[in-house]
Every structure is written in C-alpha cells, then in structure tokens.
C-alpha cells in the first residue's frame, strides 16, 4: 500500500471518521504530522453531524463538550462545515449502502448508522466527480471488496519501541461504478 500522496489530495475534501479524531485528541503530537500535511496541502477537513455526535456523546458535562469542540476548531476542524444539501436524498444513499452491505458483505447489522451515513455521503458527493475522500482507522466497515478503494495508508507508531502499537489511517475513495452496478443488481433506486 502506498504512503499518502498529500499533493494528490490538495484542494480536495477529506471526510473524517470519529476514530481518527478521537485518536488525534489522545495522541496529538503523533498525529500532528498527518494533519499538518493535510492543512499544508489545502485539504478541506469535513465532519458529518453523526461523527460529531459519536465523539461528543461521551462528554461528562457541557464544559467538557465545549472544550472538545474548541480543541477541534483550534486545529482547523470545523464541525459546522458539513452541510447536507438534501437530507432525504442522503438518507436514501445511506440506506442503499446498508442494503448493499447486507447483500454483498453480509454485514449491514454490523455496520454502524454513522458508517452507513459516511458511505452515503461519499456516494452523494461523488455522484459527478471524485472530490471527496474518507480517512478512517475502521477498515472493516469500509470494505474494498464492496464500495471502496483504499488509496493510501498512513501508519502512526504510538510507541517507537513497541511495533505492535500502531494505528493505520486509510484514505479511501468511493467506487461509484461498483455502487451503481450493485444498486442495479439488487434492484435499488
């Protein structure tokens, strides 16, 4: 797998999964090179409201939640950037993704609502052009055999002396042809 070609992502959109953001908040110095390269190459970082909910739901109180939101904004990640033009259409895309996962991957019950919506967002925004990518450490929920192509992997070594402690951030693109072919095969709209 290729290491990340940040210049290829320049000027594009990168949808962030909650696991990347949570780990960034835990291991800031180790993840900072990754996020710094994205910012230096003018990659627009996006967060969906489902991811925001996933991250903030474990806050103990309003103060902790506000503090976490401020932390992400400080590092150039704005929760409000992700505007959904047509929520019903996006929901339809997410439902199609769930149906495809169930039939092709036998996994819709194991894929979270948030991950179905992330895949739906990818389908929705990449209808006409491939300008949006996904960064996730949850590779099982974005299978390359079904709807995604993994373009790059960035390995974060958490403990330089312990090779078993690594995190792998995958950068994925949505495969529109496989999505359209799967919808047709399954009789989905």
Secondary structure as a PSIPRED ss2 file (coil, helix, strand):
# PSIPRED VFORMAT (PSIPRED V4.0)

   1 X C   1.000  0.000  0.000
   2 X C   1.000  0.000  0.000
   3 X C   1.000  0.000  0.000
   4 X C   1.000  0.000  0.000
   5 X C   1.000  0.000  0.000
   6 X H   0.000  1.000  0.000
   7 X H   0.000  1.000  0.000
   8 X H   0.000  1.000  0.000
   9 X H   0.000  1.000  0.000
  10 X C   1.000  0.000  0.000
  11 X C   1.000  0.000  0.000
  12 X C   1.000  0.000  0.000
  13 X E   0.000  0.000  1.000
  14 X E   0.000  0.000  1.000
  15 X E   0.000  0.000  1.000
  16 X E   0.000  0.000  1.000
  17 X C   1.000  0.000  0.000
  18 X H   0.000  1.000  0.000
  19 X H   0.000  1.000  0.000
  20 X H   0.000  1.000  0.000
  21 X H   0.000  1.000  0.000
  22 X H   0.000  1.000  0.000
  23 X H   0.000  1.000  0.000
  24 X H   0.000  1.000  0.000
  25 X H   0.000  1.000  0.000
  26 X H   0.000  1.000  0.000
  27 X C   1.000  0.000  0.000
  28 X H   0.000  1.000  0.000
  29 X H   0.000  1.000  0.000
  30 X H   0.000  1.000  0.000
  31 X H   0.000  1.000  0.000
  32 X H   0.000  1.000  0.000
  33 X H   0.000  1.000  0.000
  34 X H   0.000  1.000  0.000
  35 X H   0.000  1.000  0.000
  36 X H   0.000  1.000  0.000
  37 X H   0.000  1.000  0.000
  38 X H   0.000  1.000  0.000
  39 X H   0.000  1.000  0.000
  40 X H   0.000  1.000  0.000
  41 X C   1.000  0.000  0.000
  42 X C   1.000  0.000  0.000
  43 X C   1.000  0.000  0.000
  44 X E   0.000  0.000  1.000
  45 X E   0.000  0.000  1.000
  46 X E   0.000  0.000  1.000
  47 X C   1.000  0.000  0.000
  48 X C   1.000  0.000  0.000
  49 X H   0.000  1.000  0.000
  50 X H   0.000  1.000  0.000
  51 X H   0.000  1.000  0.000
  52 X H   0.000  1.000  0.000
  53 X H   0.000  1.000  0.000
  54 X H   0.000  1.000  0.000
  55 X H   0.000  1.000  0.000
  56 X H   0.000  1.000  0.000
  57 X C   1.000  0.000  0.000
  58 X C   1.000  0.000  0.000
  59 X C   1.000  0.000  0.000
  60 X C   1.000  0.000  0.000
  61 X C   1.000  0.000  0.000
  62 X H   0.000  1.000  0.000
  63 X H   0.000  1.000  0.000
  64 X H   0.000  1.000  0.000
  65 X H   0.000  1.000  0.000
  66 X H   0.000  1.000  0.000
  67 X H   0.000  1.000  0.000
  68 X H   0.000  1.000  0.000
  69 X H   0.000  1.000  0.000
  70 X H   0.000  1.000  0.000
  71 X H   0.000  1.000  0.000
  72 X H   0.000  1.000  0.000
  73 X H   0.000  1.000  0.000
  74 X H   0.000  1.000  0.000
  75 X C   1.000  0.000  0.000
  76 X C   1.000  0.000  0.000
  77 X C   1.000  0.000  0.000
  78 X C   1.000  0.000  0.000
  79 X H   0.000  1.000  0.000
  80 X H   0.000  1.000  0.000
  81 X H   0.000  1.000  0.000
  82 X C   1.000  0.000  0.000
  83 X C   1.000  0.000  0.000
  84 X C   1.000  0.000  0.000
  85 X C   1.000  0.000  0.000
  86 X C   1.000  0.000  0.000
  87 X H   0.000  1.000  0.000
  88 X H   0.000  1.000  0.000
  89 X H   0.000  1.000  0.000
  90 X H   0.000  1.000  0.000
  91 X H   0.000  1.000  0.000
  92 X H   0.000  1.000  0.000
  93 X H   0.000  1.000  0.000
  94 X H   0.000  1.000  0.000
  95 X H   0.000  1.000  0.000
  96 X H   0.000  1.000  0.000
  97 X H   0.000  1.000  0.000
  98 X H   0.000  1.000  0.000
  99 X H   0.000  1.000  0.000
 100 X H   0.000  1.000  0.000
 101 X H   0.000  1.000  0.000
 102 X H   0.000  1.000  0.000
 103 X H   0.000  1.000  0.000
 104 X H   0.000  1.000  0.000
 105 X H   0.000  1.000  0.000
 106 X C   1.000  0.000  0.000
 107 X C   1.000  0.000  0.000
 108 X H   0.000  1.000  0.000
 109 X H   0.000  1.000  0.000
 110 X H   0.000  1.000  0.000
 111 X C   1.000  0.000  0.000
 112 X C   1.000  0.000  0.000
 113 X H   0.000  1.000  0.000
 114 X H   0.000  1.000  0.000
 115 X H   0.000  1.000  0.000
 116 X H   0.000  1.000  0.000
 117 X H   0.000  1.000  0.000
 118 X H   0.000  1.000  0.000
 119 X H   0.000  1.000  0.000
 120 X H   0.000  1.000  0.000
 121 X H   0.000  1.000  0.000
 122 X H   0.000  1.000  0.000
 123 X H   0.000  1.000  0.000
 124 X H   0.000  1.000  0.000
 125 X H   0.000  1.000  0.000
 126 X C   1.000  0.000  0.000
 127 X C   1.000  0.000  0.000
 128 X C   1.000  0.000  0.000
 129 X C   1.000  0.000  0.000
 130 X C   1.000  0.000  0.000
 131 X C   1.000  0.000  0.000
 132 X E   0.000  0.000  1.000
 133 X E   0.000  0.000  1.000
 134 X E   0.000  0.000  1.000
 135 X E   0.000  0.000  1.000
 136 X E   0.000  0.000  1.000
 137 X C   1.000  0.000  0.000
 138 X C   1.000  0.000  0.000
 139 X H   0.000  1.000  0.000
 140 X H   0.000  1.000  0.000
 141 X H   0.000  1.000  0.000
 142 X C   1.000  0.000  0.000
 143 X C   1.000  0.000  0.000
 144 X C   1.000  0.000  0.000
 145 X C   1.000  0.000  0.000
 146 X C   1.000  0.000  0.000
 147 X C   1.000  0.000  0.000
 148 X E   0.000  0.000  1.000
 149 X E   0.000  0.000  1.000
 150 X E   0.000  0.000  1.000
 151 X E   0.000  0.000  1.000
 152 X E   0.000  0.000  1.000
 153 X E   0.000  0.000  1.000
 154 X E   0.000  0.000  1.000
 155 X E   0.000  0.000  1.000
 156 X E   0.000  0.000  1.000
 157 X E   0.000  0.000  1.000
 158 X C   1.000  0.000  0.000
 159 X C   1.000  0.000  0.000
 160 X C   1.000  0.000  0.000
 161 X C   1.000  0.000  0.000
 162 X C   1.000  0.000  0.000
 163 X C   1.000  0.000  0.000
 164 X C   1.000  0.000  0.000
 165 X C   1.000  0.000  0.000
 166 X E   0.000  0.000  1.000
 167 X E   0.000  0.000  1.000
 168 X E   0.000  0.000  1.000
 169 X E   0.000  0.000  1.000
 170 X E   0.000  0.000  1.000
 171 X E   0.000  0.000  1.000
 172 X E   0.000  0.000  1.000
 173 X E   0.000  0.000  1.000
 174 X E   0.000  0.000  1.000
 175 X C   1.000  0.000  0.000
 176 X H   0.000  1.000  0.000
 177 X H   0.000  1.000  0.000
 178 X H   0.000  1.000  0.000
 179 X H   0.000  1.000  0.000
 180 X H   0.000  1.000  0.000
 181 X H   0.000  1.000  0.000
 182 X H   0.000  1.000  0.000
 183 X H   0.000  1.000  0.000
 184 X H   0.000  1.000  0.000
 185 X H   0.000  1.000  0.000
 186 X H   0.000  1.000  0.000
 187 X C   1.000  0.000  0.000
 188 X C   1.000  0.000  0.000
 189 X C   1.000  0.000  0.000
